[in-house]
């Protein structure tokens, strides 16, 4: 399994995913927040805080998405379209991870271009509902954990199938979805124990720049969990009894 992680350039792929999330997806969230109604903006802030922990500095998170001067007039309709297209860089990076893990050639633009945008919209929807999911939509912590796990597994199952252009069937992708989904939910819950302290310490030492350092560290670790889950999911799908059970295609030497 370690050999598989090395073969897919695990650290390089994780760093690229984290960089694209920070450079492309985060600006998109800020632009969308400028256009969103107040209620949606509040849900977005709550969901981002839920990812970092309930004790994360909410004032800094809220300021990020309600920065002065970031308004509809700042960007306009064209600006939000440009931001959305630019953010597909994250989709493209994730597609390359999936293709590398499954030893598939790069998909053609006609096959995959629309999928980048669809995945991005699905990811944004999943992000928006993180806080309600964590609280089980009012049903309590255990329901929240169950809903978070189910949603995460479904998200990464759909992600692989979509970005691979359906070149791999649904069932062989299930182990990777389970590993990535469970890994992400576990990481988010665990990071909630130390991330608020890390953010406060970074802010105290480096000012607003410390917020960037803490966020990048969190994103890199998060990306490592995702790449590891997908890569080891592929190893599982082609090993032991799983090819027969899942209908995994025979890998060409």
Residue pairs with C-beta under 8 A, 6 or more apart in sequence:
1 232
1 235
4 231
4 232
4 234
4 235
5 227
5 228
5 231
5 232
8 97
8 100
8 101
8 227
8 231
9 100
10 224
10 227
10 228
10 231
11 224
13 93
13 96
13 97
13 100
13 223
13 227
14 220
14 223
14 224
14 226
14 227
15 220
15 223
16 93
17 90
17 93
17 94
17 97
17 219
17 223
17 226
17 227
18 216
18 219
18 220
18 222
18 223
20 89
20 90
20 93
21 90
21 219
21 223
22 215
22 216
22 219
23 89
24 86
24 87
24 88
24 89
24 90
25 87
25 90
25 120
25 123
27 83
27 86
27 87
28 83
28 84
28 86
28 87
28 120
28 124
29 44
29 65
29 124
29 127
30 64
30 65
30 67
30 70
31 70
31 75
31 79
31 80
31 83
32 44
32 80
32 83
32 124
33 41
33 44
33 65
33 66
33 70
34 70
34 71
34 72
34 74
34 75
35 72
35 75
35 80
36 44
40 128
41 65
41 66
43 128
43 131
43 132
44 65
44 127
44 128
45 58
45 61
45 62
45 65
46 131
47 127
47 128
47 129
47 130
47 131
47 132
48 61
48 65
48 127
48 130
49 56
49 58
49 61
49 131
50 130
50 131
50 134
50 188
50 192
51 130
51 188
51 191
52 61
52 191
52 192
52 195
52 196
52 199
52 218
53 191
53 192
53 193
53 194
53 195
53 196
54 192
54 196
55 192
55 196
55 197
56 195
56 196
56 199
57 196
57 199
57 200
57 203
60 199
60 203
60 211
75 83
84 117
84 120
85 117
87 120
88 116
88 117
88 120
90 120
90 123
91 115
91 116
91 117
91 119
91 120
91 163
92 116
94 119
94 159
94 163
94 226
95 107
95 112
95 115
95 116
95 163
95 164
96 106
97 226
97 227
97 230
98 104
98 159
98 160
98 163
98 164
98 230
99 105
99 106
99 107
99 163
99 164
101 176
101 227
101 230
101 231
101 233
101 234
102 164
102 167
102 168
102 234
103 251
104 164
104 167
104 168
107 164
107 165
107 167
111 165
112 163
112 165
115 162
115 163
115 165
116 163
118 162
119 159
119 162
119 163
122 155
122 158
122 159
122 162
123 155
123 159
126 151
126 155
129 151
133 144
133 147
133 148
133 151
134 144
134 148
135 141
135 144
136 142
136 143
136 144
136 145
136 146
136 147
137 143
137 147
145 185
145 189
148 185
148 188
149 181
149 182
149 185
152 180
152 181
152 182
152 184
152 185
153 177
153 178
153 181
153 182
154 177
154 181
155 181
156 176
156 177
156 180
156 181
156 184
156 226
156 229
156 230
157 170
157 173
157 174
157 177
157 181
159 177
160 168
160 173
160 176
160 177
160 230
161 168
161 170
161 173
164 173
168 249
169 247
169 249
171 246
171 247
171 248
172 237
172 238
172 246
172 247
172 248
172 249
173 233
173 237
174 233
174 237
174 246
175 232
175 233
175 234
175 236
175 237
175 242
175 246
176 229
176 230
176 231
176 232
176 233
176 234
176 236
176 237
177 233
178 229
178 233
179 228
179 229
179 230
179 232
179 233
179 236
180 225
180 226
180 228
180 229
180 230
180 233
181 229
182 229
183 225
183 226
183 228
183 229
184 222
184 225
184 226
184 229
187 221
187 222
187 225
191 218
191 221
195 214
195 218
198 214
198 217
199 210
199 211
199 214
201 210
202 210
202 211
202 213
202 214
203 210
203 211
203 214
204 210
206 213
236 242
237 243
237 246
237 248
238 248
238 251
242 248
243 250
